[in-house]
């Protein structure tokens, strides 16, 4: 009977330790997710800026004579 309680106590202790380890890992992963989400937003903004600059440069290029006829 005592060994049953000891075994149960060991299992409950293991469960508590595992639960705490998972909570710590979860907190770390949430922090990493927040950091990566911020970086993703920043990089998406940079990509849009680059796209807008390229689009602006393409719009500023003169149109070749052969291209004018194709566009019409």
MARTI-721564 format. One record per residue: residue in one letter; y, z, x of N, C-alpha, C, O, CB in turn; residue number from 1. Coordinates in Angstrom, 2 decimals, decimal comma. Atoms other than C-alpha are relative to their C-alpha. Glycine has a CB too. Layout:
miro kolmar A | nY Y | nZ Z | nX X | caY Y | caZ Z | caX X | cY Y | cZ Z | cX X | oY Y | oZ Z | oX X | cbY Y | cbZ Z | cbX X | tidren NUM $
...
***
This chain:
miro kolmar X | nY -1,19 | nZ 0,00 | nX 0,82 | caY 0,00 | caZ 0,00 | caX 0,00 | cY 1,26 | cZ 0,00 | cX 0,87 | oY 2,20 | oZ -0,75 | oX 0,62 | cbY -0,01 | cbZ 1,21 | cbX -0,94 | tidren 1 $
miro kolmar X | nY -1,14 | nZ -0,07 | nX -0,90 | caY 2,41 | caZ 0,91 | caX 2,79 | cY 0,15 | cZ -1,32 | cX 0,74 | oY 1,27 | oZ -1,78 | oX 0,96 | cbY -0,16 | cbZ 1,18 | cbX 0,99 | tidren 2 $
miro kolmar X | nY -0,08 | nZ 1,29 | nX -0,71 | caY 1,55 | caZ -2,29 | caX 4,63 | cY 0,55 | cZ -1,09 | cX -0,90 | oY 1,22 | oZ -2,01 | oX -0,42 | cbY -1,38 | cbZ -0,40 | cbX 0,52 | tidren 3 $
miro kolmar X | nY -0,57 | nZ 0,97 | nX 0,94 | caY 2,40 | caZ -4,27 | caX 1,48 | cY 1,52 | cZ 0,13 | cX -0,04 | oY 2,24 | oZ -0,87 | oX -0,04 | cbY -0,59 | cbZ 0,21 | cbX -1,41 | tidren 4 $
miro kolmar X | nY -1,44 | nZ -0,22 | nX 0,01 | caY 5,84 | caZ -2,67 | caX 1,40 | cY 0,64 | cZ -0,43 | cX 1,32 | oY 1,73 | oZ -0,99 | oX 1,34 | cbY 0,31 | cbZ 1,48 | cbX -0,28 | tidren 5 $
miro kolmar X | nY -0,50 | nZ 0,41 | nX -1,32 | caY 6,30 | caZ -3,25 | caX 5,11 | cY 0,07 | cZ -1,53 | cX 0,08 | oY 1,05 | oZ -2,09 | oX 0,59 | cbY -0,91 | cbZ 0,56 | cbX 1,12 | tidren 6 $
miro kolmar X | nY 0,02 | nZ 1,46 | nX 0,01 | caY 5,33 | caZ -6,89 | caX 4,68 | cY 1,12 | cZ -0,55 | cX -0,88 | oY 1,81 | oZ -1,51 | oX -0,51 | cbY -1,37 | cbZ -0,52 | cbX -0,49 | tidren 7 $
miro kolmar X | nY -1,08 | nZ 0,41 | nX 0,91 | caY 7,71 | caZ -7,23 | caX 1,73 | cY 1,36 | cZ 0,23 | cX 0,64 | oY 2,25 | oZ -0,62 | oX 0,54 | cbY -0,09 | cbZ 0,76 | cbX -1,33 | tidren 8 $
miro kolmar X | nY -1,26 | nZ -0,31 | nX -0,68 | caY 10,49 | caZ -5,56 | caX 3,71 | cY 0,28 | cZ -1,04 | cX 1,10 | oY 1,41 | oZ -1,49 | oX 1,24 | cbY -0,04 | cbZ 1,42 | cbX 0,62 | tidren 9 $
miro kolmar X | nY -0,16 | nZ 1,02 | nX -1,04 | caY 9,91 | caZ -7,99 | caX 6,60 | cY 0,43 | cZ -1,34 | cX -0,60 | oY 1,31 | oZ -2,02 | oX -0,07 | cbY -1,30 | cbZ -0,17 | cbX 0,78 | tidren 10 $
miro kolmar X | nY -0,33 | nZ 1,28 | nX 0,65 | caY 10,06 | caZ -10,97 | caX 4,25 | cY 1,42 | cZ 0,03 | cX -0,56 | oY 2,15 | oZ -0,96 | oX -0,46 | cbY -1,00 | cbZ -0,31 | cbX -1,13 | tidren 11 $
miro kolmar X | nY -1,37 | nZ -0,13 | nX 0,53 | caY 13,23 | caZ -9,70 | caX 2,57 | cY 1,00 | cZ -0,04 | cX 1,14 | oY 2,06 | oZ -0,65 | oX 1,02 | cbY 0,16 | cbZ 1,32 | cbX -0,82 | tidren 12 $
miro kolmar X | nY -0,88 | nZ 0,01 | nX -1,18 | caY 14,79 | caZ -9,11 | caX 5,99 | cY 0,14 | cZ -1,42 | cX 0,54 | oY 1,25 | oZ -1,86 | oX 0,87 | cbY -0,55 | cbZ 0,93 | cbX 1,11 | tidren 13 $
miro kolmar X | nY -0,06 | nZ 1,39 | nX -0,45 | caY 13,87 | caZ -12,65 | caX 7,07 | cY 0,86 | cZ -0,85 | cX -0,94 | oY 1,66 | oZ -1,67 | oX -0,51 | cbY -1,42 | cbZ -0,59 | cbX 0,09 | tidren 14 $
miro kolmar X | nY -0,76 | nZ 0,75 | nX 0,99 | caY 15,30 | caZ -14,03 | caX 3,83 | cY 1,50 | cZ 0,28 | cX 0,13 | oY 2,32 | oZ -0,63 | oX 0,05 | cbY -0,47 | cbZ 0,35 | cbX -1,42 | tidren 15 $
miro kolmar X | nY -1,40 | nZ -0,37 | nX -0,18 | caY 18,56 | caZ -12,12 | caX 4,35 | cY 0,59 | cZ -0,64 | cX 1,25 | oY 1,72 | oZ -1,12 | oX 1,23 | cbY 0,15 | cbZ 1,52 | cbX 0,07 | tidren 16 $
miro kolmar X | nY -0,47 | nZ 0,61 | nX -1,25 | caY 18,85 | caZ -13,36 | caX 7,93 | cY 0,16 | cZ -1,50 | cX -0,15 | oY 1,14 | oZ -2,08 | oX 0,31 | cbY -0,96 | cbZ 0,32 | cbX 1,15 | tidren 17 $
miro kolmar X | nY -0,09 | nZ 1,45 | nX 0,22 | caY 18,13 | caZ -16,94 | caX 6,90 | cY 1,17 | cZ -0,34 | cX -0,89 | oY 1,88 | oZ -1,31 | oX -0,65 | cbY -1,30 | cbZ -0,52 | cbX -0,62 | tidren 18 $
miro kolmar X | nY -1,13 | nZ 0,22 | nX 0,90 | caY 20,64 | caZ -16,69 | caX 4,08 | cY 1,32 | cZ 0,09 | cX 0,76 | oY 2,21 | oZ -0,74 | oX 0,57 | cbY -0,03 | cbZ 1,02 | cbX -1,15 | tidren 19 $
miro kolmar X | nY -1,23 | nZ -0,15 | nX -0,79 | caY 23,32 | caZ -15,44 | caX 6,48 | cY 0,19 | cZ -1,17 | cX 0,96 | oY 1,31 | oZ -1,66 | oX 1,12 | cbY -0,02 | cbZ 1,31 | cbX 0,78 | tidren 20 $
miro kolmar X | nY -0,09 | nZ 1,14 | nX -0,92 | caY 22,53 | caZ -18,19 | caX 8,99 | cY 0,43 | cZ -1,25 | cX -0,75 | oY 1,24 | oZ -2,03 | oX -0,25 | cbY -1,36 | cbZ -0,23 | cbX 0,72 | tidren 21 $
miro kolmar X | nY -0,37 | nZ 1,18 | nX 0,79 | caY 22,78 | caZ -20,81 | caX 6,26 | cY 1,45 | cZ 0,07 | cX -0,47 | oY 2,14 | oZ -0,95 | oX -0,53 | cbY -0,92 | cbZ -0,15 | cbX -1,21 | tidren 22 $
miro kolmar X | nY -1,41 | nZ -0,16 | nX 0,39 | caY 26,10 | caZ -19,38 | caX 5,08 | cY 0,93 | cZ -0,37 | cX 1,16 | oY 1,94 | oZ -1,05 | oX 0,99 | cbY 0,29 | cbZ 1,45 | cbX -0,48 | tidren 23 $
miro kolmar X | nY -0,80 | nZ 0,31 | nX -1,19 | caY 27,46 | caZ -19,60 | caX 8,62 | cY 0,01 | cZ -1,49 | cX 0,27 | oY 1,05 | oZ -2,08 | oX 0,55 | cbY -0,53 | cbZ 0,77 | cbX 1,23 | tidren 24 $
miro kolmar X | nY 0,09 | nZ 1,45 | nX -0,22 | caY 26,20 | caZ -23,15 | caX 9,03 | cY 0,81 | cZ -0,76 | cX -1,05 | oY 1,49 | oZ -1,73 | oX -0,74 | cbY -1,47 | cbZ -0,46 | cbX -0,02 | tidren 25 $
miro kolmar X | nY -0,75 | nZ 0,64 | nX 1,07 | caY 27,68 | caZ -24,10 | caX 5,66 | cY 1,50 | cZ 0,08 | cX 0,25 | oY 2,22 | oZ -0,90 | oX 0,05 | cbY -0,35 | cbZ 0,65 | cbX -1,35 | tidren 26 $
miro kolmar X | nY -1,42 | nZ -0,16 | nX -0,30 | caY 31,07 | caZ -22,70 | caX 6,64 | cY 0,43 | cZ -0,93 | cX 1,13 | oY 1,49 | oZ -1,55 | oX 1,07 | cbY 0,32 | cbZ 1,47 | cbX 0,37 | tidren 27 $
miro kolmar X | nY -0,32 | nZ 0,89 | nX -1,12 | caY 30,98 | caZ -24,63 | caX 9,92 | cY 0,02 | cZ -1,45 | cX -0,46 | oY 0,90 | oZ -2,22 | oX -0,06 | cbY -1,03 | cbZ 0,18 | cbX 1,14 | tidren 28 $
miro kolmar X | nY 0,05 | nZ 1,38 | nX 0,49 | caY 30,01 | caZ -27,84 | caX 8,13 | cY 1,19 | cZ -0,31 | cX -0,90 | oY 1,72 | oZ -1,42 | oX -0,88 | cbY -1,30 | cbZ -0,25 | cbX -0,76 | tidren 29 $
miro kolmar X | nY -1,19 | nZ 0,22 | nX 0,84 | caY 32,82 | caZ -27,39 | caX 5,60 | cY 1,24 | cZ -0,22 | cX 0,86 | oY 2,08 | oZ -1,07 | oX 0,56 | cbY 0,22 | cbZ 1,21 | cbX -0,95 | tidren 30 $
miro kolmar X | nY -1,12 | nZ 0,19 | nX -0,91 | caY 35,30 | caZ -27,03 | caX 8,44 | cY -0,04 | cZ -1,37 | cX 0,66 | oY 0,99 | oZ -2,04 | oX 0,79 | cbY 0,01 | cbZ 1,08 | cbX 1,07 | tidren 31 $
miro kolmar X | nY 0,15 | nZ 1,31 | nX -0,61 | caY 33,92 | caZ -30,13 | caX 10,14 | cY 0,31 | cZ -1,11 | cX -1,00 | oY 0,94 | oZ -2,11 | oX -0,65 | cbY -1,42 | cbZ -0,18 | cbX 0,54 | tidren 32 $
miro kolmar X | nY -0,29 | nZ 0,99 | nX 1,05 | caY 34,09 | caZ -32,04 | caX 6,86 | cY 1,50 | cZ -0,13 | cX -0,22 | oY 2,01 | oZ -1,24 | oX -0,34 | cbY -0,70 | cbZ 0,39 | cbX -1,31 | tidren 33 $
miro kolmar X | nY -1,44 | nZ 0,02 | nX 0,20 | caY 37,73 | caZ -31,08 | caX 6,39 | cY 0,69 | cZ -0,73 | cX 1,16 | oY 1,60 | oZ -1,53 | oX 0,94 | cbY 0,56 | cbZ 1,43 | cbX -0,13 | tidren 34 $
miro kolmar X | nY -0,58 | nZ 0,66 | nX -1,17 | caY 38,57 | caZ -32,18 | caX 9,94 | cY -0,24 | cZ -1,51 | cX -0,04 | oY 0,67 | oZ -2,30 | oX 0,20 | cbY -0,58 | cbZ 0,59 | cbX 1,28 | tidren 35 $
miro kolmar X | nY 0,34 | nZ 1,43 | nX 0,03 | caY 36,76 | caZ -35,50 | caX 9,56 | cY 0,69 | cZ -0,71 | cX -1,17 | oY 1,05 | oZ -1,88 | oX -1,05 | cbY -1,51 | cbZ -0,19 | cbX -0,09 | tidren 36 $
miro kolmar X | nY -0,70 | nZ 0,60 | nX 1,14 | caY 38,32 | caZ -36,13 | caX 6,14 | cY 1,46 | cZ -0,26 | cX 0,36 | oY 2,01 | oZ -1,31 | oX 0,02 | cbY -0,09 | cbZ 0,92 | cbX -1,24 | tidren 37 $
miro kolmar X | nY -1,38 | nZ 0,18 | nX -0,45 | caY 41,79 | caZ -35,61 | caX 7,62 | cY 0,11 | cZ -1,18 | cX 0,96 | oY 1,03 | oZ -1,99 | oX 0,87 | cbY 0,53 | cbZ 1,27 | cbX 0,66 | tidren 38 $
miro kolmar X | nY -0,01 | nZ 1,11 | nX -0,96 | caY 40,96 | caZ -37,98 | caX 10,47 | cY -0,21 | cZ -1,33 | cX -0,71 | oY 0,41 | oZ -2,34 | oX -0,36 | cbY -1,09 | cbZ 0,21 | cbX 1,07 | tidren 39 $
miro kolmar X | nY 0,25 | nZ 1,22 | nX 0,76 | caY 39,64 | caZ -40,54 | caX 8,00 | cY 1,27 | cZ -0,47 | cX -0,71 | oY 1,58 | oZ -1,66 | oX -0,71 | cbY -1,13 | cbZ 0,23 | cbX -1,02 | tidren 40 $
miro kolmar X | nY -1,26 | nZ 0,35 | nX 0,67 | caY 42,90 | caZ -40,44 | caX 6,02 | cY 0,99 | cZ -0,55 | cX 1,02 | oY 1,67 | oZ -1,55 | oX 0,76 | cbY 0,59 | cbZ 1,24 | cbX -0,72 | tidren 41 $
miro kolmar X | nY -0,93 | nZ 0,43 | nX -1,05 | caY 44,91 | caZ -40,77 | caX 9,24 | cY -0,36 | cZ -1,41 | cX 0,49 | oY 0,51 | oZ -2,26 | oX 0,66 | cbY 0,00 | cbZ 1,00 | cbX 1,19 | tidren 42 $
miro kolmar X | nY 0,42 | nZ 1,32 | nX -0,49 | caY 42,84 | caZ -43,73 | caX 10,45 | cY 0,17 | cZ -1,08 | cX -1,06 | oY 0,50 | oZ -2,22 | oX -0,73 | cbY -1,46 | cbZ 0,05 | cbX 0,45 | tidren 43 $
miro kolmar X | nY -0,22 | nZ 0,97 | nX 1,08 | caY 43,01 | caZ -45,44 | caX 7,05 | cY 1,48 | cZ -0,40 | cX -0,07 | oY 1,80 | oZ -1,56 | oX -0,31 | cbY -0,47 | cbZ 0,57 | cbX -1,35 | tidren 44 $
miro kolmar X | nY -1,44 | nZ 0,30 | nX 0,00 | caY 46,81 | caZ -45,17 | caX 7,19 | cY 0,36 | cZ -0,90 | cX 1,18 | oY 1,16 | oZ -1,83 | oX 1,04 | cbY 0,82 | cbZ 1,31 | cbX 0,07 | tidren 45 $
miro kolmar X | nY -0,26 | nZ 0,86 | nX -1,17 | caY 46,83 | caZ -46,66 | caX 10,70 | cY -0,51 | cZ -1,41 | cX -0,23 | oY 0,14 | oZ -2,38 | oX 0,16 | cbY -0,66 | cbZ 0,59 | cbX 1,25 | tidren 46 $
miro kolmar X | nY 0,54 | nZ 1,33 | nX 0,28 | caY 44,62 | caZ -49,53 | caX 9,54 | cY 0,92 | cZ -0,76 | cX -0,95 | oY 1,14 | oZ -1,96 | oX -0,78 | cbY -1,41 | cbZ 0,11 | cbX -0,59 | tidren 47 $
miro kolmar X | nY -0,92 | nZ 0,65 | nX 0,94 | caY 46,99 | caZ -50,24 | caX 6,64 | cY 1,26 | cZ -0,45 | cX 0,72 | oY 1,76 | oZ -1,55 | oX 0,47 | cbY 0,35 | cbZ 0,95 | cbX -1,17 | tidren 48 $
miro kolmar X | nY -1,19 | nZ 0,38 | nX -0,77 | caY 49,97 | caZ -50,23 | caX 9,00 | cY -0,28 | cZ -1,23 | cX 0,85 | oY 0,54 | oZ -2,15 | oX 0,91 | cbY 0,46 | cbZ 1,17 | cbX 0,89 | tidren 49 $
miro kolmar X | nY 0,36 | nZ 1,15 | nX -0,83 | caY 48,18 | caZ -52,64 | caX 11,34 | cY -0,16 | cZ -1,24 | cX -0,86 | oY 0,28 | oZ -2,33 | oX -0,48 | cbY -1,29 | cbZ 0,28 | cbX 0,79 | tidren 50 $
miro kolmar X | nY 0,18 | nZ 1,13 | nX 0,92 | caY 47,20 | caZ -54,86 | caX 8,42 | cY 1,35 | cZ -0,54 | cX -0,45 | oY 1,57 | oZ -1,75 | oX -0,48 | cbY -0,84 | cbZ 0,41 | cbX -1,22 | tidren 51 $
miro kolmar X | nY -1,34 | nZ 0,42 | nX 0,44 | caY 50,79 | caZ -54,93 | caX 7,18 | cY 0,75 | cZ -0,71 | cX 1,12 | oY 1,44 | oZ -1,70 | oX 0,87 | cbY 0,81 | cbZ 1,22 | cbX -0,48 | tidren 52 $
miro kolmar X | nY -0,68 | nZ 0,65 | nX -1,13 | caY 52,09 | caZ -55,79 | caX 10,67 | cY -0,57 | cZ -1,40 | cX 0,23 | oY 0,19 | oZ -2,35 | oX 0,43 | cbY -0,14 | cbZ 0,84 | cbX 1,28 | tidren 53 $
miro kolmar X | nY 0,63 | nZ 1,31 | nX -0,21 | caY 49,56 | caZ -58,63 | caX 11,07 | cY 0,41 | cZ -0,95 | cX -1,12 | oY 0,72 | oZ -2,12 | oX -0,87 | cbY -1,54 | cbZ 0,13 | cbX 0,06 | tidren 54 $
miro kolmar X | nY -0,40 | nZ 0,83 | nX 1,13 | caY 50,38 | caZ -59,91 | caX 7,59 | cY 1,44 | cZ -0,46 | cX 0,16 | oY 1,77 | oZ -1,61 | oX -0,14 | cbY -0,17 | cbZ 0,77 | cbX -1,32 | tidren 55 $
miro kolmar X | nY -1,40 | nZ 0,34 | nX -0,21 | caY 54,08 | caZ -59,82 | caX 8,43 | cY 0,14 | cZ -1,07 | cX 1,09 | oY 0,91 | oZ -2,02 | oX 0,96 | cbY 0,81 | cbZ 1,25 | cbX 0,38 | tidren 56 $
miro kolmar X | nY -0,05 | nZ 0,99 | nX -1,08 | caY 53,51 | caZ -61,70 | caX 11,69 | cY -0,53 | cZ -1,35 | cX -0,46 | oY 0,03 | oZ -2,39 | oX -0,11 | cbY -0,81 | cbZ 0,50 | cbX 1,20 | tidren 57 $
miro kolmar X | nY 0,54 | nZ 1,28 | nX 0,51 | caY 51,38 | caZ -64,31 | caX 9,95 | cY 1,00 | cZ -0,68 | cX -0,92 | oY 1,12 | oZ -1,90 | oX -0,92 | cbY -1,33 | cbZ 0,23 | cbX -0,74 | tidren 58 $
miro kolmar X | nY -1,01 | nZ 0,57 | nX 0,89 | caY 54,11 | caZ -64,77 | caX 7,36 | cY 1,18 | cZ -0,57 | cX 0,76 | oY 1,87 | oZ -1,46 | oX 0,26 | cbY 0,48 | cbZ 1,04 | cbX -0,97 | tidren 59 $
miro kolmar X | nY -1,13 | nZ 0,46 | nX -0,79 | caY 56,67 | caZ -65,30 | caX 10,11 | cY -0,34 | cZ -1,24 | cX 0,82 | oY 0,56 | oZ -1,88 | oX 1,35 | cbY 0,46 | cbZ 1,11 | cbX 0,92 | tidren 60 $
miro kolmar X | nY 0,38 | nZ 1,18 | nX -0,77 | caY 54,67 | caZ -68,07 | caX 11,81 | cY 0,43 | cZ -1,27 | cX -0,72 | oY 0,35 | oZ -1,36 | oX -1,94 | cbY -1,52 | cbZ -0,02 | cbX 0,25 | tidren 61 $
miro kolmar X | nY -0,36 | nZ 1,27 | nX 0,64 | caY 55,92 | caZ -71,58 | caX 11,23 | cY -1,28 | cZ -0,71 | cX -0,49 | oY -2,35 | oZ -0,58 | oX 0,10 | cbY 0,80 | cbZ -0,91 | cbX 0,99 | tidren 62 $
miro kolmar X | nY 1,13 | nZ 0,73 | nX 0,57 | caY 53,68 | caZ -73,76 | caX 9,11 | cY -0,07 | cZ -1,35 | cX 0,70 | oY 0,94 | oZ -2,03 | oX 0,83 | cbY 0,14 | cbZ -0,16 | cbX -1,55 | tidren 63 $
miro kolmar X | nY 0,19 | nZ 1,31 | nX -0,64 | caY 52,23 | caZ -76,82 | caX 10,88 | cY 0,11 | cZ -1,09 | cX -1,06 | oY -0,15 | oZ -0,84 | oX -2,24 | cbY -1,37 | cbZ -0,07 | cbX 0,73 | tidren 64 $
miro kolmar X | nY -0,20 | nZ 1,11 | nX 0,93 | caY 52,92 | caZ -80,21 | caX 9,31 | cY -1,29 | cZ -0,32 | cX -0,76 | oY -1,24 | oZ -0,53 | oX -1,97 | cbY 0,49 | cbZ -1,24 | cbX 0,74 | tidren 65 $
miro kolmar X | nY 1,27 | nZ 0,29 | nX 0,67 | caY 49,25 | caZ -80,85 | caX 8,55 | cY -0,34 | cZ 1,08 | cX -1,03 | oY -0,94 | oZ 0,79 | oX -2,07 | cbY -1,13 | cbZ -0,12 | cbX 1,03 | tidren 66 $
miro kolmar X | nY 0,28 | nZ -1,10 | nX 0,93 | caY 49,00 | caZ -77,43 | caX 6,88 | cY 0,88 | cZ -0,09 | cX -1,23 | oY 0,45 | oZ 0,28 | oX -2,32 | cbY 0,21 | cbZ 1,34 | cbX 0,69 | tidren 67 $
miro kolmar X | nY -0,89 | nZ 0,13 | nX 1,14 | caY 52,00 | caZ -78,14 | caX 4,66 | cY -0,58 | cZ -0,97 | cX -1,03 | oY -0,51 | oZ -0,72 | oX -2,24 | cbY 1,40 | cbZ -0,48 | cbX 0,45 | tidren 68 $
miro kolmar X | nY 0,57 | nZ 0,98 | nX 0,90 | caY 50,28 | caZ -81,18 | caX 3,20 | cY -1,21 | cZ 0,55 | cX -0,72 | oY -1,42 | oZ 0,26 | oX -1,90 | cbY -0,37 | cbZ -1,25 | cbX 0,75 | tidren 69 $
miro kolmar X | nY 1,18 | nZ -0,60 | nX 0,63 | caY 47,07 | caZ -79,21 | caX 2,55 | cY 0,41 | cZ 1,04 | cX -1,01 | oY -0,26 | oZ 1,19 | oX -2,03 | cbY -0,90 | cbZ 0,62 | cbX 1,05 | tidren 70 $
miro kolmar X | nY -0,44 | nZ -1,05 | nX 0,91 | caY 48,99 | caZ -76,38 | caX 0,89 | cY 0,57 | cZ -0,58 | cX -1,29 | oY 0,53 | oZ 0,07 | oX -2,33 | cbY 1,05 | cbZ 0,89 | cbX 0,68 | tidren 71 $
miro kolmar X | nY -0,63 | nZ 0,60 | nX 1,19 | caY 50,71 | caZ -78,78 | caX -1,53 | cY -0,98 | cZ -0,59 | cX -0,92 | oY -0,61 | oZ -1,13 | oX -1,96 | cbY 0,96 | cbZ -1,04 | cbX 0,38 | tidren 72 $
***
